[in-house]
Amino acid sequence: MKKNLPLISVIIPVYNRENFIKESVLSVLNQTYKNFELIVYDDGSTDNTEKVMNKIIKYYPVYNIRYIKSLKNLGPSFARNRGVELSKGEFIAFLDSDDLWLKNKLKVQIEKMIENNWDICQTDEVWIRNGKRVNPHKKHKKVSGYIFEKALKLCIVSPSAVMMKKKLFLEFGGFDESLPACEDYDLWLRISSKIPVYLIEKKLVIKRGGHEDQLSKTIPYLDRFRIYSIVKILKTNNLSDEQKKLAISELIYKSNIYSRGLKKRGLINEAEKIEQLCLSCTSKINY
């Protein structure tokens, strides 16, 4: 791949990550594949993220880096979607502001994408929690191809590991900006219901977690957003009969568990709303 190297737009959404953003950006700048643009979309940070980014841009003037700061904090979906809107590449790759890439990540992915004419793929990853490497549970093991059934159960596609054609992202409408969390689960569900999502079985991403400002720690009851995503995709009536059965089964399972948990916490009204949502959705689905 020496001629006509396609431009890859790398998009990093960031919010109050002054302690992480430099390492994440440098992991992009150190890529062996050099035909990329880097768009860092700051979702209204109130810490020193802007100062860190301005120093990086000044110190690395040869790189194509754009830093855009929003006046308001509107969430990761908004930040990623605006980043894609500003992008110029045929391919896009996301990197969360606390994650890292190994230096050959882009090269390995773009070569596979072009060689096989894939629309979307992801790599495997290393998990770091509170500074220590951990082994993911068996249920988190990534699969390749038509992953819709497994994608219903949990989010098995990592934004930091994904590369896709920009036109695919736009075709599926991007991330749902009404969701404060689980927006990635929602998008991968929509995409995997229609096309295969391929896996490159190489650990090319370092996924760092455990810090207190992670969305999974700051937003309670995350499963409600997964439930809403399943309801939403069922209402589109774009699923095959088999996919409808799988989605309804998972909706009932998640709703029952979530409802029981709410009742234990004394949130009876919220539990009844979820039960009614599940009932109204499943009763209207014909297959």
N, C-alpha and C positions, 0 to 999 in steps of 0.2 A: 504494500500500500504506500506507494511513493508519489503517485500522481492523483490529482483531483481529490485530495483529502477533504472529506466533508467537514463543515463547521459544526461543532457541537456547542450548544448553549448550556452552560452549567449555571444552575440557579440555586442560590443559598438564601432561604428565608431566615431572618434572624430577629430575635427580640431579647434584649438584655442578656447578651452572652459575651460580655467583654473578656471573660476568662477562657472562652473556648474558641471564639471566632478566628483568631490569628492562626491557630493550629489547623483549623478546618480549611481556611483559605490557602495556607501554604501547601497543604496536601493536594490541592488543585494545581497550584502553580508548579509543583514538582512533577506533574504528570509527564510521562515520556511522549505522549501524544500531545502535540503543541497547538493544533489548529482548533482552539476553543476560545470562546468569550466567557467571561465570568460576570454574572449579574448577582450582586448581593442586595437583596431587597429587605431593608430594615423596616420592621412593622411598628415603628414609633418607639424605639428604645429610649429609656430614661437614664441608662447608665452610661458608661464610657465607650460603648460599641462604636459610635461614630468617630471618636478620636482614634481608636485602634485602626479602623478602616482607612481613615485619611493618612495615617502613617504608612500603612501597607502600600497604598496607591502611590504615595510619594517615593517610597523606597524601591518599588518595582514598576518603574514607568514603562518598561518595554512590554508589559502584559496588558491585554485587553480587559480591563476591569472597570465595571460600572457599579457605583454605589448609589442607591436611591433610598431616601428615607421618607416614610409616610408620616403625615402629621398626626395620625391617629393609629391606635393599636386595633387592627381589624381582623387579626387571626392569621394562622398559617395558610389557610386556603386562599385568602385574598392575596397574601404575599407571593405565593407560588404562581397563582394565575396572572398577577400583574407582571411577574418576571417573565413568564412565557409570552405575554403580549409584547414585551419589549425586546424579545429575543430575535435574532437574525438567522439562527442555525436551522439546518434541516432536521437535526436530532437534538433532543433535550435530555439532560441528566440532572437530577436533583441531589442535593447534599444537605442534610440537616446540619445546623450550625454547631452541633456538639459532636458530630461524627467525623471520621477521617477516611480518606482513600489511600490504598497502596498505590505506588507510583505508576503501575501499568494498568490500572483499572480502565481508563478510557480506551487505551489501545486495544486491550483484549476484547472489550465489548464492541467497539465499532467494527473491528475486523469480523467478529462473529455475525453482527447485524448485517453487514454488507454481503459476506460470503453466503449466508443462508436466506437473505432477503426477509429477515424478521422485522416485525413492526414494533415489538417490545421484548425486552429481556431483563433479567436481573442476575446479579452474582450472589454467591454465598457470602457469609460475613463472620467476623469474630465478635463475640459479645463481651463487653467489659462492663462490670457493675461495681460502682464505688472503687474503681481503680484496679479491680481484680478480674481476671478472665474467668468466665463461667461457661458451662456447657448448656446450650438450649435444651429444653425438654423435647421428647420425641415428637410431641404434637406440633412443635414449631419447625420441624424439618421441612425444608422447601422442596417442592416438586416442580416438574417441568411439563409444559403442554397445556392441556385443558384442565385448569385448576379450580373451576367454579365451585365444585362440591366442597373442596377443602377451604376455599376462600370464604365460604359461608360461615364456617366455624370460628375462624379467627383471621387476623391480618397476617398473611404469610408472604406478603410482598413488602419489602422495605423501600421507602422513598429514596434513601441514600444509595440503594443498590440498583436502581432502575435506570435504564436508558430506553427511550422510545422515539419514534418519529413524531415530530411536532404536529403533523397533520392528524395523527391518531389522537393525540391529546385534545386537539380542538374539535375533532369529530365527536368525541364523547363528552364534550362540554366542560372539561377540566374538573377541578375540585369544587365540591358543593360548599359555597361560602356561608350557607345557613348553619352548617355544622361546626360547633366550637371544638370538636374532637372527633376522632375516628373518620376523618375526611378521606384518609388514605384507604381504609377498609371499603368505604363507599365507592370510590373510583375504581379500585381493583375489582370489586364485585361487578360493576357495570362492564368493564373491559373484558374480564374473564368469562362473562356470560356469552360473549360473541367470538372471541379469538383466543388462540393459545398464548400463554405467557411463558417464555422459555427461560431456562435456568442454566447459567454457566457455573459449573461446580468448582469454582475457585473462590477462596476467601479473599476478596479484594476490598472489603469494607470493614472498618473498625467501628462498631456500633456502641457508643458509650452511653451508659444510663446510670440511674441511681441517685442523681442529684435532685435536690428538693424542688427545683423550678420546672421539672418535667410536667407536661400537660397531664400525663397519666396520674400524677400525684396531686395536681392542683384542681382538676375537674373531677367531681365525684360521679359515681354510677355511670361509667363509660358505656356499659352494655345497652343503655337506652338509645344511644346513637346508632349502634349496630342494628338494633330492632327497627328503628326508623328507616335505616337504609334498606333493610330487607322488605319492609312494607312498601317503600318507594319503588323498588325495582319490580315487585309483584304488580303494583298498580299500572306500570307501563304496558303490561300485557305483551312484552317482547320476549318472554322466556318460552323455551320449549316445554312440552308437557312434563318431561322428566325433570327439567330444571325447576318448574313450578312445585312439583312434589318435594324436591329437596329443600327449596326455599321455605315452603310452608312448614315442613317438619322442623327445620332449624328455627323458624320464627316461634313456633309453639314451645320448643325446648327453651330458647332464650327467654321468652316472655314468662314462662312458668317459674324459672329460677329467679329472674329479676323481681317478679311480683312477690314471691315468697320472701325475698330479702327485704323488700320495702315494708312488708307487713311486720316483719320482725323488728323493724325500726320504728314502727308505729305510723308509717306513711300510708295509711289505708286508701285515701283518695287517689294518690298517685298510682298505687297498685291497681286500683279499679280502672283507672284510665288506660293503663297498659293492657289489662285484660280485655277491655272493650275494644281497643285498637286492634289487638290480635284477632278477636272474634269477628269484628266487622270486616277485616281484610280477608280472612280465610273463608268466610261465608260467601263472599262475592266472587271468588276465583273459580273459574270453570276450566276443567281440563279432562 
